[in-house]
Structure formats: structure tokens, C-alpha cells
Amino acid sequence: MSTVTSPVGAPRTLPGPTLDLDYPRSLGVFEQYADAQAAVDFLSDEEFPVEHVLIVGTDLKQVERVTGRLTTGRVAIGGALSGIWLGLFVGLVFALFAGPRDALVTVIGSILFGAVFGLVWGLIGYALTRGRRDFTSVSQVVATRYEVLTEHKHAERARELLDSRPGTTTLT
């Protein structure tokens, strides 16, 4: 069980495996996650107790990929489509309580109202940005290096196994 501190300061226990090791020792640093994963996989194949191993991403950086230009038209279409989905959901929920003759009218009316609401809400939000961010993007946090760690009592055996592996690609 892992223990973390909540925003109010009271520790709480998380279910699942712990994310800490007793006196961790480095087995190597890798430039690619696949190389670190391959090292741990090799240890597993050699019947090493891999439940005492961590792969830790270090030197984190945020990467943002610009995917396109944001225009009023794209915002309007996106808002309307988002509103249609919300309207469909609400309409289907209301249709459960409507009579059989009113169900279709309820769903269509909710979809239309959702489309208009989403369109207006999207355009208002876009207007409030005043052109400060006229592009769409996808971002993620990635590590530039990956360190494989194990508990001190298993470090020597793990290093021996990894040293016997052909074609090691560690940085350290």
C-alpha cells in the first residue's frame, strides 16, 4: 500500500503495490523507455523478483504538438457537435419518462437545444480569449531518461544478470 498526503495534510493509504523501495539502487539509466522495459523484461525472464524493481522517468519535459489553426468556424462546429452529444444524452434520459408519442419529439428538441447552446457557449468562450490562443494542440509530459531501480538486497544479482545480457544500452 502506498501512503500519500491529501491536500488537507492527512495521510491516506492507496490500494495496490507500493511505489517505494527499501534503499533503492540504480541498475542503469536508459534514453528510451523501451530499453528500460527490455531490461526489466530480461530480469523477469531470468526469474529475478521484478516486484522489487521500479522504472522511474526523469528529466521531465512537456511537449505540445500544434494540430491546427483555431477559427471561429471550427469553434462553432466544435461547440455545436459537443452540444448535440449533450442534447442527445439529456433527450434520451427525458424520453424514458415521456410517453411513446412524445419520446421522439423530446429527443429531437433536446438535440437542437443542445446544438444551439453548445454553439453559443463555444463562441462566447472563444471571444473571451481575444485571439490569445488561435490554435489547437495536444500536450503530454514525457521523460527524457529512464532509470531502473531495485532494492539494495537485490542490486548485486540484478547487475550481474544485466551485465550478462548481450547488447546493453545503459547510459550509466
C-alpha positions as CSV (number, residue, x, y, z in Angstrom):
1,M,0.0,0.0,0.0
2,S,1.3,3.5,-0.9
3,T,0.7,6.3,1.5
4,V,0.2,9.8,0.2
5,T,-0.7,13.1,1.9
6,S,-4.0,14.6,1.0
7,P,-4.4,18.4,0.4
8,V,-5.5,18.8,4.0
9,G,-2.4,17.0,5.3
10,A,-4.0,13.8,6.5
11,P,-2.1,10.7,5.1
12,R,-4.3,8.2,3.3
13,T,-3.4,4.7,2.0
14,L,-3.8,3.8,-1.7
15,P,-4.6,0.3,-2.7
16,G,-2.3,-1.7,-4.9
17,P,1.5,-2.2,-5.0
18,T,3.8,0.3,-3.2
19,L,5.8,2.8,-5.3
20,D,8.8,2.9,-3.0
21,L,11.7,0.6,-2.4
22,D,13.9,-0.1,0.6
23,Y,17.3,1.6,0.0
24,P,16.9,1.7,-3.8
25,R,20.0,1.2,-6.0
26,S,20.3,2.1,-9.7
27,L,20.7,-0.6,-12.2
28,G,21.1,1.7,-15.2
29,V,19.8,4.8,-17.0
30,F,18.2,4.5,-20.4
31,E,17.4,7.0,-23.1
32,Q,14.3,5.1,-24.3
33,Y,11.5,3.7,-22.2
34,A,11.6,0.6,-24.4
35,D,15.2,-0.1,-23.4
36,A,14.4,0.2,-19.7
37,Q,11.4,-2.1,-20.2
38,A,13.5,-4.6,-22.1
39,A,16.0,-4.6,-19.2
40,V,13.2,-5.4,-16.7
41,D,11.7,-8.0,-19.1
42,F,15.1,-9.7,-19.2
43,L,15.3,-9.7,-15.4
44,S,11.8,-11.3,-15.4
45,D,12.9,-13.9,-17.9
46,E,15.8,-14.8,-15.7
47,E,13.3,-15.3,-12.8
48,F,14.5,-12.2,-10.9
49,P,11.9,-10.9,-8.4
50,V,10.8,-7.9,-10.5
51,E,8.3,-6.9,-7.9
52,H,11.3,-5.2,-6.3
53,V,12.1,-3.1,-9.4
54,L,10.9,0.4,-10.4
55,I,11.3,2.3,-13.8
56,V,11.5,6.0,-13.0
57,G,11.2,8.6,-15.7
58,T,13.5,11.6,-15.0
59,D,14.2,14.9,-16.6
60,L,10.5,15.5,-17.4
61,K,9.5,17.9,-20.1
62,Q,6.2,19.0,-21.5
63,V,5.7,18.5,-25.3
64,E,2.9,20.3,-27.1
65,R,2.1,19.4,-30.6
66,V,0.2,22.1,-32.5
67,T,-2.5,20.3,-34.5
68,G,-4.1,23.2,-36.4
69,R,-5.4,26.8,-36.6
70,L,-8.4,27.7,-34.4
71,T,-11.0,29.7,-36.3
72,T,-14.5,31.0,-35.5
73,G,-16.0,28.4,-37.8
74,R,-14.1,25.5,-36.2
75,V,-15.1,26.7,-32.7
76,A,-18.7,27.0,-33.8
77,I,-18.8,23.5,-35.3
78,G,-17.0,22.0,-32.3
79,G,-19.4,23.7,-29.9
80,A,-22.4,22.6,-31.8
81,L,-21.2,19.0,-32.0
82,S,-20.5,18.9,-28.4
83,G,-23.9,20.3,-27.6
84,I,-25.5,17.7,-29.9
85,W,-24.0,14.9,-27.9
86,L,-25.1,16.5,-24.6
87,G,-28.5,17.2,-26.0
88,L,-28.8,13.6,-27.2
89,F,-27.9,12.3,-23.8
90,V,-30.4,14.6,-22.0
91,G,-33.1,13.9,-24.6
92,L,-32.7,10.1,-24.1
93,V,-33.0,10.4,-20.4
94,F,-36.1,12.6,-20.7
95,A,-37.6,10.2,-23.3
96,L,-37.5,7.5,-20.7
97,F,-40.2,9.4,-18.7
98,A,-42.1,10.7,-21.7
99,G,-44.9,8.9,-23.4
100,P,-44.2,6.8,-26.5
101,R,-45.6,9.5,-28.8
102,D,-43.6,12.3,-27.1
103,A,-40.2,10.5,-26.9
104,L,-39.0,11.3,-30.5
105,V,-40.0,15.0,-30.1
106,T,-38.2,15.2,-26.8
107,V,-35.0,13.7,-28.2
108,I,-35.0,15.9,-31.3
109,G,-35.9,19.0,-29.3
110,S,-33.1,18.3,-26.8
111,I,-30.6,17.7,-29.6
112,L,-31.5,21.0,-31.3
113,F,-31.4,22.9,-28.0
114,G,-28.0,21.3,-27.2
115,A,-26.6,22.3,-30.6
116,V,-27.6,25.9,-30.2
117,F,-26.4,26.0,-26.6
118,G,-23.0,24.4,-27.4
119,L,-22.5,26.7,-30.4
120,V,-23.3,29.9,-28.4
121,W,-21.2,28.7,-25.4
122,G,-18.2,27.8,-27.6
123,L,-18.3,31.2,-29.4
124,I,-18.6,33.1,-26.1
125,G,-15.6,31.3,-24.7
126,Y,-13.6,31.8,-27.9
127,A,-14.5,35.6,-27.9
128,L,-13.3,35.9,-24.4
129,T,-9.8,34.7,-25.3
130,R,-9.4,37.7,-27.7
131,G,-7.1,35.8,-30.1
132,R,-4.5,34.9,-27.5
133,R,-4.6,31.2,-28.4
134,D,-5.7,30.7,-32.0
135,F,-4.5,27.2,-32.4
136,T,-5.4,23.7,-31.2
137,S,-2.8,21.4,-29.7
138,V,-2.2,18.1,-27.8
139,S,0.3,18.1,-25.0
140,Q,1.9,15.5,-22.8
141,V,4.6,15.2,-20.2
142,V,7.4,12.9,-21.2
143,A,10.7,11.8,-19.6
144,T,14.0,12.2,-21.4
145,R,15.7,9.4,-19.4
146,Y,14.5,6.3,-17.6
147,E,16.3,4.9,-14.5
148,V,15.7,1.3,-13.4
149,L,16.0,0.8,-9.6
150,T,15.9,-2.1,-7.3
151,E,16.1,-2.7,-3.6
152,H,19.6,-2.8,-2.2
153,K,19.4,-6.5,-1.3
154,H,18.7,-7.5,-4.9
155,A,21.0,-5.0,-6.7
156,E,24.1,-7.1,-7.0
157,R,22.2,-10.1,-8.6
158,A,20.3,-7.8,-10.9
159,R,23.6,-6.1,-12.1
160,E,25.2,-9.5,-12.7
161,L,22.2,-10.6,-14.8
162,L,22.1,-7.3,-16.8
163,D,25.8,-7.4,-17.4
164,S,25.4,-10.9,-18.9
165,R,22.8,-9.6,-21.3
166,P,24.2,-9.1,-24.9
167,G,24.0,-5.5,-26.2
168,T,23.3,-3.4,-23.1
169,T,22.4,0.2,-23.9
170,T,22.6,1.9,-20.5
171,L,23.9,5.4,-20.1
172,T,25.5,4.6,-16.7
